[in-house]
Amino acid sequence: MIYTSYYRKSGNHPRAVSIAGKAPRWYRGKEYKVLAPKYWFFKKYKEDGNKEFYTERYYAEVLDKLDPSKVLEDIGEDAILICWEEPGKFCHRHLVARWLREKLDIEVEEL
């Protein structure tokens, strides 16, 4: 099972894996930046809030270029994928969770 969470809640957990472009200064855990959004469309989303455009670009420029089995192998089957946004807010970790569920038929839950 894979989990998702955010820095403030799970940043000190030993199974945490940051998937953000930049982690907080205090974070000392594993990072897997291949799942980070590209800066240009992340910045655009922060300016205009267009979730559809962000999702389209995230799939096209990040997820569609990756092998989900290799990603799972790299992060580990018990990883907690973390980034900045609190639960209930739009975030790329939720796109990653959906992608892993669809491609690998595995359970992914928000902590």
ROGUTOR-685649 format. One record per atom (N, C-alpha, C, O): residue number from 1; atom name; x negated, y, z. Coordinates in steps of 0.05 Angstrom, whole numbers, plus 5000, padded with zeros to 4 digits. Atoms other than C-alpha are relative to their C-alpha. Layout:
N
+-----+------+------+------+------+
:  nr : atom :    X :    Y :    Z :
+-----+------+------+------+------+
: NUM :   CA :    X :    Y :    Z :
...
+-----+------+------+------+------+
REM end
This chain:
111
+-----+------+------+------+------+
:  nr : atom :    X :    Y :    Z :
+-----+------+------+------+------+
:   1 :    N : 4983 : 4976 : 5000 :
:   1 :   CA : 5000 : 5000 : 5000 :
:   1 :    C : 4982 : 5025 : 5000 :
:   1 :    O : 4962 : 5026 : 5014 :
:   2 :    N : 5013 : 4974 : 5001 :
:   2 :   CA : 4977 : 5070 : 4983 :
:   2 :    C : 5018 : 5020 : 5014 :
:   2 :    O : 5043 : 5018 : 5013 :
:   3 :    N : 4985 : 4978 : 4987 :
:   3 :   CA : 4998 : 5131 : 5023 :
:   3 :    C : 4991 : 5027 : 4989 :
:   3 :    O : 4970 : 5029 : 4978 :
:   4 :    N : 5007 : 4972 : 5007 :
:   4 :   CA : 5000 : 5205 : 5009 :
:   4 :    C : 5005 : 5017 : 5025 :
:   4 :    O : 5021 : 5010 : 5042 :
:   5 :    N : 4997 : 4982 : 4977 :
:   5 :   CA : 4993 : 5261 : 5059 :
:   5 :    C : 4986 : 5027 : 4993 :
:   5 :    O : 4980 : 5032 : 4969 :
:   6 :    N : 5013 : 4975 : 5004 :
:   6 :   CA : 4960 : 5329 : 5068 :
:   6 :    C : 4979 : 5004 : 5021 :
:   6 :    O : 4978 : 4991 : 5042 :
:   7 :    N : 5024 : 4997 : 4983 :
:   7 :   CA : 4897 : 5355 : 5100 :
:   7 :    C : 5007 : 5004 : 5030 :
:   7 :    O : 4995 : 4990 : 5047 :
:   8 :    N : 4995 : 4994 : 4972 :
:   8 :   CA : 4927 : 5383 : 5164 :
:   8 :    C : 5009 : 4976 : 5016 :
:   8 :    O : 5003 : 4973 : 5039 :
:   9 :    N : 4990 : 5024 : 4986 :
:   9 :   CA : 4961 : 5317 : 5181 :
:   9 :    C : 4980 : 4977 : 5000 :
:   9 :    O : 4976 : 4964 : 5020 :
:  10 :    N : 5016 : 5024 : 5003 :
:  10 :   CA : 4913 : 5265 : 5155 :
:  10 :    C : 4971 : 5004 : 4991 :
:  10 :    O : 4957 : 4985 : 4985 :
:  11 :    N : 5027 : 4994 : 5009 :
:  11 :   CA : 4848 : 5300 : 5138 :
:  11 :    C : 4978 : 4987 : 5016 :
:  11 :    O : 4955 : 4984 : 5006 :
:  12 :    N : 5020 : 5013 : 4984 :
:  12 :   CA : 4811 : 5266 : 5194 :
:  12 :    C : 5003 : 4969 : 5001 :
:  12 :    O : 4988 : 4955 : 5015 :
:  13 :    N : 4995 : 5029 : 5000 :
:  13 :   CA : 4838 : 5196 : 5180 :
:  13 :    C : 4977 : 4987 : 4985 :
:  13 :    O : 4969 : 4997 : 4964 :
:  14 :    N : 5023 : 5013 : 5013 :
:  14 :   CA : 4782 : 5147 : 5161 :
:  14 :    C : 5007 : 4990 : 4972 :
:  14 :    O : 4989 : 4985 : 4956 :
:  15 :    N : 4993 : 5010 : 5027 :
:  15 :   CA : 4822 : 5123 : 5099 :
:  15 :    C : 5008 : 5023 : 4982 :
:  15 :    O : 5017 : 5018 : 4959 :
:  16 :    N : 4993 : 4977 : 5016 :
:  16 :   CA : 4835 : 5194 : 5074 :
:  16 :    C : 4982 : 5003 : 4975 :
:  16 :    O : 4958 : 4998 : 4977 :
:  17 :    N : 5015 : 4995 : 5025 :
:  17 :   CA : 4815 : 5208 : 5002 :
:  17 :    C : 5011 : 5026 : 4988 :
:  17 :    O : 5034 : 5028 : 4980 :
:  18 :    N : 4991 : 4975 : 5011 :
:  18 :   CA : 4818 : 5280 : 4979 :
:  18 :    C : 5002 : 4998 : 4969 :
:  18 :    O : 4983 : 4989 : 4956 :
:  19 :    N : 4997 : 5000 : 5029 :
:  19 :   CA : 4845 : 5288 : 4908 :
:  19 :    C : 5004 : 5029 : 4990 :
:  19 :    O : 5014 : 5034 : 4968 :
:  20 :    N : 4999 : 4972 : 5008 :
:  20 :   CA : 4842 : 5364 : 4907 :
:  20 :    C : 4975 : 5009 : 4986 :
:  20 :    O : 4954 : 4996 : 4989 :
:  21 :    N : 5023 : 4989 : 5012 :
:  21 :   CA : 4795 : 5406 : 4867 :
:  21 :    C : 4980 : 5010 : 5020 :
:  21 :    O : 4955 : 5009 : 5016 :
:  22 :    N : 5017 : 4990 : 4978 :
:  22 :   CA : 4768 : 5435 : 4931 :
:  22 :    C : 5013 : 4993 : 5027 :
:  22 :    O : 5036 : 5000 : 5032 :
:  23 :    N : 4991 : 5008 : 4973 :
:  23 :   CA : 4775 : 5407 : 5001 :
:  23 :    C : 4994 : 5023 : 5020 :
:  23 :    O : 4977 : 5039 : 5015 :
:  24 :    N : 5007 : 4981 : 4979 :
:  24 :   CA : 4775 : 5449 : 5065 :
:  24 :    C : 4971 : 4996 : 5009 :
:  24 :    O : 4960 : 4974 : 5007 :
:  25 :    N : 5028 : 5001 : 4991 :
:  25 :   CA : 4706 : 5465 : 5092 :
:  25 :    C : 4995 : 4978 : 5022 :
:  25 :    O : 4974 : 4966 : 5022 :
:  26 :    N : 5003 : 5019 : 4977 :
:  26 :   CA : 4718 : 5420 : 5153 :
:  26 :    C : 5003 : 4971 : 4991 :
:  26 :    O : 4995 : 4953 : 5006 :
:  27 :    N : 4994 : 5027 : 5008 :
:  27 :   CA : 4737 : 5359 : 5112 :
:  27 :    C : 4973 : 4985 : 4993 :
:  27 :    O : 4957 : 4996 : 4979 :
:  28 :    N : 5024 : 5015 : 5004 :
:  28 :   CA : 4683 : 5305 : 5113 :
:  28 :    C : 5005 : 4972 : 4987 :
:  28 :    O : 4987 : 4956 : 4986 :
:  29 :    N : 4993 : 5026 : 5011 :
:  29 :   CA : 4720 : 5246 : 5081 :
:  29 :    C : 4993 : 4997 : 4971 :
:  29 :    O : 4979 : 5013 : 4959 :
:  30 :    N : 5004 : 5007 : 5028 :
:  30 :   CA : 4718 : 5214 : 5013 :
:  30 :    C : 5015 : 5019 : 4982 :
:  30 :    O : 5037 : 5028 : 4989 :
:  31 :    N : 4986 : 4983 : 5020 :
:  31 :   CA : 4735 : 5256 : 4952 :
:  31 :    C : 5001 : 4984 : 4974 :
:  31 :    O : 4982 : 4969 : 4967 :
:  32 :    N : 4996 : 5013 : 5027 :
:  32 :   CA : 4762 : 5231 : 4885 :
:  32 :    C : 5011 : 5021 : 4982 :
:  32 :    O : 5035 : 5023 : 4977 :
:  33 :    N : 4992 : 4977 : 5015 :
:  33 :   CA : 4762 : 5292 : 4842 :
:  33 :    C : 5011 : 4995 : 4972 :
:  33 :    O : 5021 : 5013 : 4959 :
:  34 :    N : 4989 : 5006 : 5026 :
:  34 :   CA : 4781 : 5256 : 4778 :
:  34 :    C : 5031 : 5003 : 5000 :
:  34 :    O : 5043 : 5006 : 4979 :
:  35 :    N : 4971 : 4996 : 4998 :
:  35 :   CA : 4853 : 5262 : 4803 :
:  35 :    C : 5008 : 5029 : 5006 :
:  35 :    O : 5032 : 5036 : 5008 :
:  36 :    N : 4994 : 4972 : 4995 :
:  36 :   CA : 4847 : 5337 : 4816 :
:  36 :    C : 5012 : 5013 : 4975 :
:  36 :    O : 5003 : 5006 : 4953 :
:  37 :    N : 4990 : 4986 : 5023 :
:  37 :   CA : 4887 : 5383 : 4771 :
:  37 :    C : 4979 : 5018 : 4988 :
:  37 :    O : 4960 : 5027 : 5002 :
:  38 :    N : 5019 : 4981 : 5012 :
:  38 :   CA : 4849 : 5425 : 4721 :
:  38 :    C : 5007 : 5028 : 5010 :
:  38 :    O : 5030 : 5036 : 5013 :
:  39 :    N : 4997 : 4973 : 4988 :
:  39 :   CA : 4838 : 5495 : 4747 :
:  39 :    C : 5019 : 5018 : 4984 :
:  39 :    O : 5035 : 5032 : 4996 :
:  40 :    N : 4985 : 4981 : 5017 :
:  40 :   CA : 4870 : 5532 : 4688 :
:  40 :    C : 5030 : 4996 : 5004 :
:  40 :    O : 5045 : 5016 : 5006 :
:  41 :    N : 4971 : 5003 : 4997 :
:  41 :   CA : 4939 : 5500 : 4694 :
:  41 :    C : 5009 : 5001 : 5029 :
:  41 :    O : 5032 : 5007 : 5035 :
:  42 :    N : 4994 : 4996 : 4972 :
:  42 :   CA : 4936 : 5499 : 4770 :
:  42 :    C : 5004 : 5030 : 5005 :
:  42 :    O : 5023 : 5038 : 5019 :
:  43 :    N : 4998 : 4971 : 4996 :
:  43 :   CA : 4924 : 5574 : 4769 :
:  43 :    C : 5026 : 5011 : 4987 :
:  43 :    O : 5040 : 5027 : 4998 :
:  44 :    N : 4975 : 4992 : 5014 :
:  44 :   CA : 4981 : 5583 : 4718 :
:  44 :    C : 5024 : 4993 : 5017 :
:  44 :    O : 5043 : 5009 : 5019 :
:  45 :    N : 4978 : 5008 : 4983 :
:  45 :   CA : 5028 : 5544 : 4763 :
:  45 :    C : 5003 : 5018 : 5024 :
:  45 :    O : 5025 : 5026 : 5032 :
:  46 :    N : 4999 : 4982 : 4977 :
:  46 :   CA : 5010 : 5587 : 4823 :
:  46 :    C : 5011 : 5028 : 4992 :
:  46 :    O : 5023 : 5041 : 5009 :
:  47 :    N : 4990 : 4975 : 5009 :
:  47 :   CA : 5027 : 5648 : 4781 :
:  47 :    C : 5029 : 5000 : 4992 :
:  47 :    O : 5045 : 5018 : 4998 :
:  48 :    N : 4973 : 5000 : 5010 :
:  48 :   CA : 5092 : 5626 : 4749 :
:  48 :    C : 5019 : 4979 : 5011 :
:  48 :    O : 5043 : 4980 : 5007 :
:  49 :    N : 4984 : 5020 : 4988 :
:  49 :   CA : 5116 : 5565 : 4787 :
:  49 :    C : 5014 : 4980 : 4981 :
:  49 :    O : 5033 : 4967 : 4989 :
:  50 :    N : 4988 : 5017 : 5020 :
:  50 :   CA : 5132 : 5526 : 4724 :
:  50 :    C : 4991 : 4971 : 5004 :
:  50 :    O : 4970 : 4962 : 4995 :
:  51 :    N : 5006 : 5028 : 4994 :
:  51 :   CA : 5134 : 5454 : 4749 :
:  51 :    C : 4999 : 4982 : 4976 :
:  51 :    O : 4983 : 4963 : 4975 :
:  52 :    N : 4999 : 5017 : 5024 :
:  52 :   CA : 5152 : 5424 : 4682 :
:  52 :    C : 4974 : 5002 : 4984 :
:  52 :    O : 4963 : 4982 : 4975 :
:  53 :    N : 5024 : 4996 : 5015 :
:  53 :   CA : 5092 : 5455 : 4647 :
:  53 :    C : 4976 : 4987 : 5015 :
:  53 :    O : 4960 : 4973 : 5003 :
:  54 :    N : 5021 : 5011 : 4983 :
:  54 :   CA : 5046 : 5435 : 4705 :
:  54 :    C : 5000 : 4969 : 4997 :
:  54 :    O : 4979 : 4957 : 4993 :
:  55 :    N : 4998 : 5029 : 5002 :
:  55 :   CA : 5071 : 5363 : 4703 :
:  55 :    C : 4991 : 4990 : 4973 :
:  55 :    O : 4977 : 4970 : 4971 :
:  56 :    N : 5008 : 5007 : 5027 :
:  56 :   CA : 5063 : 5359 : 4628 :
:  56 :    C : 4970 : 5001 : 4997 :
:  56 :    O : 4958 : 4982 : 4986 :
:  57 :    N : 5029 : 4996 : 5003 :
:  57 :   CA : 4992 : 5385 : 4631 :
:  57 :    C : 4985 : 4980 : 5018 :
:  57 :    O : 4964 : 4970 : 5010 :
:  58 :    N : 5014 : 5018 : 4982 :
:  58 :   CA : 4974 : 5342 : 4691 :
:  58 :    C : 4999 : 4972 : 4988 :
:  58 :    O : 4978 : 4958 : 4990 :
:  59 :    N : 5000 : 5026 : 5014 :
:  59 :   CA : 4995 : 5279 : 4654 :
:  59 :    C : 4981 : 5000 : 4977 :
:  59 :    O : 4964 : 4982 : 4974 :
:  60 :    N : 5015 : 4999 : 5024 :
:  60 :   CA : 4963 : 5300 : 4589 :
:  60 :    C : 4970 : 5002 : 5005 :
:  60 :    O : 4953 : 4990 : 4991 :
:  61 :    N : 5028 : 4994 : 4996 :
:  61 :   CA : 4897 : 5325 : 4617 :
:  61 :    C : 4986 : 4984 : 5022 :
:  61 :    O : 4962 : 4984 : 5025 :
:  62 :    N : 5012 : 5016 : 4978 :
:  62 :   CA : 4887 : 5280 : 4678 :
:  62 :    C : 5010 : 4971 : 4998 :
:  62 :    O : 4994 : 4954 : 4991 :
:  63 :    N : 4991 : 5028 : 4997 :
:  63 :   CA : 4931 : 5218 : 4686 :
:  63 :    C : 4998 : 4983 : 4975 :
:  63 :    O : 4990 : 4960 : 4976 :
:  64 :    N : 5001 : 5016 : 5025 :
:  64 :   CA : 4936 : 5197 : 4613 :
:  64 :    C : 4973 : 4992 : 4991 :
:  64 :    O : 4970 : 4975 : 4974 :
:  65 :    N : 5027 : 5006 : 5007 :
:  65 :   CA : 4861 : 5195 : 4609 :
:  65 :    C : 4987 : 4979 : 5019 :
:  65 :    O : 4964 : 4971 : 5015 :
:  66 :    N : 5011 : 5018 : 4980 :
:  66 :   CA : 4853 : 5147 : 4668 :
:  66 :    C : 5012 : 4972 : 4998 :
:  66 :    O : 5035 : 4969 : 4988 :
:  67 :    N : 4990 : 5028 : 4998 :
:  67 :   CA : 4860 : 5072 : 4677 :
:  67 :    C : 5010 : 4997 : 5029 :
:  67 :    O : 4994 : 4999 : 5048 :
:  68 :    N : 4990 : 5001 : 4973 :
:  68 :   CA : 4906 : 5064 : 4737 :
:  68 :    C : 4988 : 4977 : 5017 :
:  68 :    O : 4984 : 4980 : 5041 :
:  69 :    N : 5013 : 5022 : 4986 :
:  69 :   CA : 4874 : 4997 : 4756 :
:  69 :    C : 4972 : 5009 : 5011 :
:  69 :    O : 4965 : 5002 : 5033 :
:  70 :    N : 5027 : 4990 : 4992 :
:  70 :   CA : 4805 : 5030 : 4758 :
:  70 :    C : 5003 : 5021 : 5023 :
:  70 :    O : 4987 : 5021 : 5042 :
:  71 :    N : 4995 : 4980 : 4979 :
:  71 :   CA : 4833 : 5088 : 4800 :
:  71 :    C : 5006 : 4985 : 5026 :
:  71 :    O : 4994 : 4992 : 5047 :
:  72 :    N : 4994 : 5015 : 4976 :
:  72 :   CA : 4862 : 5038 : 4850 :
:  72 :    C : 4975 : 4987 : 5011 :
:  72 :    O : 4970 : 4986 : 5036 :
:  73 :    N : 5025 : 5012 : 4992 :
:  73 :   CA : 4796 : 5001 : 4852 :
:  73 :    C : 4981 : 5020 : 5013 :
:  73 :    O : 4969 : 5015 : 5034 :
:  74 :    N : 5018 : 4979 : 4990 :
:  74 :   CA : 4758 : 5066 : 4864 :
:  74 :    C : 5009 : 5011 : 5027 :
:  74 :    O : 4993 : 5015 : 5045 :
:  75 :    N : 4990 : 4987 : 4975 :
:  75 :   CA : 4803 : 5094 : 4919 :
:  75 :    C : 5004 : 4979 : 5022 :
:  75 :    O : 5003 : 4986 : 5046 :
:  76 :    N : 4995 : 5020 : 4980 :
:  76 :   CA : 4818 : 5028 : 4954 :
:  76 :    C : 5030 : 4996 : 5004 :
:  76 :    O : 5045 : 5015 : 5002 :
:  77 :    N : 4972 : 5007 : 4998 :
:  77 :   CA : 4884 : 4992 : 4965 :
:  77 :    C : 5014 : 5011 : 5025 :
:  77 :    O : 5039 : 5008 : 5027 :
:  78 :    N : 4988 : 4989 : 4975 :
:  78 :   CA : 4896 : 5025 : 5033 :
:  78 :    C : 4994 : 5030 : 5003 :
:  78 :    O : 4995 : 5040 : 5025 :
:  79 :    N : 5007 : 4972 : 4999 :
:  79 :   CA : 4877 : 5096 : 5015 :
:  79 :    C : 5024 : 5018 : 5008 :
:  79 :    O : 5047 : 5011 : 5004 :
:  80 :    N : 4981 : 4979 : 4995 :
:  80 :   CA : 4913 : 5158 : 5039 :
:  80 :    C : 4992 : 5024 : 4983 :
:  80 :    O : 4972 : 5037 : 4989 :
:  81 :    N : 5007 : 4978 : 5018 :
:  81 :   CA : 4912 : 5208 : 4982 :
:  81 :    C : 5010 : 5026 : 5011 :
:  81 :    O : 5033 : 5030 : 5017 :
:  82 :    N : 4993 : 4975 : 4988 :
:  82 :   CA : 4910 : 5278 : 5009 :
:  82 :    C : 4993 : 5024 : 4983 :
:  82 :    O : 4974 : 5024 : 4967 :
:  83 :    N : 5006 : 4974 : 5011 :
:  83 :   CA : 4913 : 5349 : 4985 :
:  83 :    C : 5012 : 5021 : 5018 :
:  83 :    O : 5016 : 5016 : 5042 :
:  84 :    N : 4993 : 4977 : 4984 :
:  84 :   CA : 4939 : 5416 : 5009 :
:  84 :    C : 5029 : 5003 : 5008 :
:  84 :    O : 5036 : 5010 : 5030 :
:  85 :    N : 4971 : 4994 : 4996 :
:  85 :   CA : 5015 : 5418 : 5003 :
:  85 :    C : 5013 : 4982 : 5021 :
:  85 :    O : 5008 : 4958 : 5022 :
:  86 :    N : 4985 : 5015 : 4980 :
:  86 :   CA : 5060 : 5397 : 5060 :
:  86 :    C : 5023 : 4985 : 4986 :
:  86 :    O : 5030 : 4992 : 4964 :
:  87 :    N : 4978 : 5015 : 5012 :
:  87 :   CA : 5115 : 5346 : 5048 :
:  87 :    C : 5023 : 5018 : 4992 :
:  87 :    O : 5029 : 5038 : 5005 :
:  88 :    N : 4978 : 4984 : 5009 :
:  88 :   CA : 5174 : 5372 : 5009 :
:  88 :    C : 4993 : 5021 : 4980 :
:  88 :    O : 5010 : 5032 : 4966 :
:  89 :    N : 5009 : 4980 : 5020 :
:  89 :   CA : 5132 : 5420 : 4967 :
:  89 :    C : 4989 : 4985 : 4976 :
:  89 :    O : 4977 : 4964 : 4978 :
:  90 :    N : 5010 : 5012 : 5025 :
:  90 :   CA : 5115 : 5405 : 4895 :
:  90 :    C : 4970 : 4998 : 5001 :
:  90 :    O : 4956 : 5016 : 5010 :
:  91 :    N : 5029 : 5005 : 4997 :
:  91 :   CA : 5046 : 5375 : 4891 :
:  91 :    C : 4991 : 4977 : 4981 :
:  91 :    O : 5007 : 4959 : 4975 :
:  92 :    N : 5010 : 5021 : 5019 :
:  92 :   CA : 5003 : 5333 : 4844 :
:  92 :    C : 4997 : 4973 : 5014 :
:  92 :    O : 4998 : 4953 : 5000 :
:  93 :    N : 5002 : 5027 : 4987 :
:  93 :   CA : 4996 : 5278 : 4897 :
:  93 :    C : 5026 : 4984 : 4995 :
:  93 :    O : 5025 : 4960 : 4994 :
:  94 :    N : 4975 : 5014 : 5005 :
:  94 :   CA : 5069 : 5262 : 4885 :
:  94 :    C : 5001 : 4990 : 4971 :
:  94 :    O : 5014 : 4970 : 4966 :
:  95 :    N : 5002 : 5010 : 5028 :
:  95 :   CA : 5056 : 5257 : 4810 :
:  95 :    C : 4982 : 4976 : 4999 :
:  95 :    O : 4987 : 4957 : 4984 :
:  96 :    N : 5018 : 5023 : 4999 :
:  96 :   CA : 4998 : 5210 : 4825 :
:  96 :    C : 5015 : 4976 : 5012 :
:  96 :    O : 5013 : 4953 : 5002 :
:  97 :    N : 4985 : 5021 : 4988 :
:  97 :   CA : 5043 : 5169 : 4870 :
:  97 :    C : 5020 : 4987 : 4981 :
:  97 :    O : 5021 : 4963 : 4978 :
:  98 :    N : 4981 : 5010 : 5020 :
:  98 :   CA : 5096 : 5163 : 4816 :
:  98 :    C : 4986 : 4984 : 4978 :
:  98 :    O : 4995 : 4963 : 4970 :
:  99 :    N : 5017 : 5013 : 5021 :
:  99 :   CA : 5043 : 5145 : 4764 :
:  99 :    C : 4991 : 4972 : 5009 :
:  99 :    O : 4993 : 4953 : 4994 :
: 100 :    N : 5009 : 5025 : 4990 :
: 100 :   CA : 5014 : 5090 : 4808 :
: 100 :    C : 5023 : 4980 : 5003 :
: 100 :    O : 5020 : 4956 : 4996 :
: 101 :    N : 4976 : 5017 : 4998 :
: 101 :   CA : 5084 : 5062 : 4822 :
: 101 :    C : 5007 : 4989 : 4973 :
: 101 :    O : 5012 : 4965 : 4969 :
: 102 :    N : 4992 : 5008 : 5027 :
: 102 :   CA : 5101 : 5061 : 4748 :
: 102 :    C : 4980 : 4982 : 4987 :
: 102 :    O : 4988 : 4962 : 4974 :
: 103 :    N : 5020 : 5014 : 5015 :
: 103 :   CA : 5036 : 5035 : 4722 :
: 103 :    C : 4991 : 4973 : 5013 :
: 103 :    O : 4985 : 4954 : 4999 :
: 104 :    N : 5010 : 5024 : 4986 :
: 104 :   CA : 5017 : 4984 : 4776 :
: 104 :    C : 5021 : 4986 : 5017 :
: 104 :    O : 5016 : 4965 : 5029 :
: 105 :    N : 4978 : 5011 : 4984 :
: 105 :   CA : 5084 : 4970 : 4810 :
: 105 :    C : 4991 : 4995 : 5029 :
: 105 :    O : 4995 : 4973 : 5040 :
: 106 :    N : 5009 : 5001 : 4972 :
: 106 :   CA : 5054 : 4984 : 4878 :
: 106 :    C : 5016 : 5020 : 5017 :
: 106 :    O : 5028 : 5039 : 5006 :
: 107 :    N : 4986 : 4982 : 4983 :
: 107 :   CA : 5085 : 5018 : 4938 :
: 107 :    C : 4981 : 5023 : 5007 :
: 107 :    O : 4958 : 5020 : 5014 :
: 108 :    N : 5015 : 4975 : 4992 :
: 108 :   CA : 5063 : 5090 : 4952 :
: 108 :    C : 5020 : 5016 : 5017 :
: 108 :    O : 5042 : 5022 : 5008 :
: 109 :    N : 4982 : 4986 : 4981 :
: 109 :   CA : 5093 : 5126 : 5012 :
: 109 :    C : 4987 : 5025 : 5011 :
: 109 :    O : 4962 : 5025 : 5015 :
: 110 :    N : 5010 : 4976 : 4986 :
: 110 :   CA : 5085 : 5195 : 5041 :
: 110 :    C : 5000 : 4995 : 5030 :
: 110 :    O : 5020 : 4985 : 5041 :
: 111 :    N : 5001 : 5004 : 4970 :
: 111 :   CA : 5062 : 5192 : 5114 :
: 111 :    C : 5016 : 5022 : 5014 :
: 111 :    O : 5017 : 5022 : 5038 :
+-----+------+------+------+------+
REM end
